[in-house]
């Protein structure tokens, strides 16, 4: 509706755009995002996808902004994706890994983050093997912290790119059945996905061997809660999305699964199982994949697979997050 | 529009202005060949479509219409996170005569941003500017080629254009104190 604006200065600029529902300094997990913020990310990511599709997929919006990637744990796609996203927005990027930096000399996380801030970095994308590490950084730094994965806790941009990919194919997720299968217990991807999916009205089914399922989660499947089950063949029935999680081989060594062969028999996403899902169901995987273990190669590269699209969309979603956080800092 | 404001332009006047803009654009271009209309989001886009429809009526030529979002090109990025929407320019603009279409021309900063955005899509032979309302107070050396209506305003006022496509009705309003009538 109308509002009568007082414009005391002459530098009124263009018509102010409609307010946008972004208010966060950091992105640590998806559980603190409001629905308006999730919508803002999804809509902005749609525009960023269009930018990436242009002959020159780059704009200068964040020129003068320095983004650091600080990775204490190795990564291919997340670090590269953030770097491409930041550069596509015109930001400068500094890449740091634990090896080859002062971290090897024993510098603490807080000191490293403060040093980055002192050299003019305003956004730090961080990955750490300890759950909660980005929260420590955010509490001790004026820079904006984006969690690029912390331990078994959270991986918010992965969940957001998953949501974006699902919405592009399914439209609204209201009432859609999303089955997440595998090592749910240790999966930061699953954890962050649960929040965005439940907030979007999806029906979330977590599936895996009992030793790899979180005990605290409800088995009931009340509205607003996840369903938890050990039977993949039943769970996949009528699914609109099936997301397979990476099985880490050390889970076998630590005795959580009896053998890979047994895991494959019960929980591999293969063509026979996919038949039970709804026609047009999406196959997703956060990568990196163990083809032939949690997912059969023909399914990973089959018609239902959107796994490569997830990676492509990851750049657009991370551009959206960087744009909202970097422009929101000074607003 | 309810309330105190009276429309300076109503649906009939806006329709008449759109037809005149369409004629002026075609006359200036010596025909409708090689024309591309690019409407700025949000309200420039429906205006561009209306102009294209008018051209189609009297020239029987379907002029391509694109939409352009300038949020990523604004000079006040960082003052507030502005919503970004996908642009869509359906044809190559290389060598074309592009007419940028916007609802209100004010400081000129949006047009400056639009020129930058447009250049990321190609190299037009020439770029023209059509606006429904010119309210004055330019801060940059930018002038329109086609003007629907000049509405002199004071800085403290604001000009609102409402269009059926985006707002459910057609009307141009000046808000804040009494309008300085043209």
Interface residues (C-beta under 8 A of the other chain):
Chain A: X2 X3 X4 X5 X6 X7 X8 X10 X11 X12 X13 X14 X15 X16 X17 X18 X19 X20 X22 X40 X43 X44 X46 X47 X48 X49 X50 X51 X54 X55 X56 X59 X60 X61 X62 X89 X320 X323 X324 X326 X327 X328 X329 X330 X331
Chain B: X1 X3 X5 X69 X70 X71 X72 X73 X74 X75 X76 X77 X78 X79 X80 X81 X82 X83 X84 X85 X86 X87 X88 X104 X106 X107 X109 X110 X113 X120 X121 X137 X139 X155 X156 X158 X160 X173 X175 X176
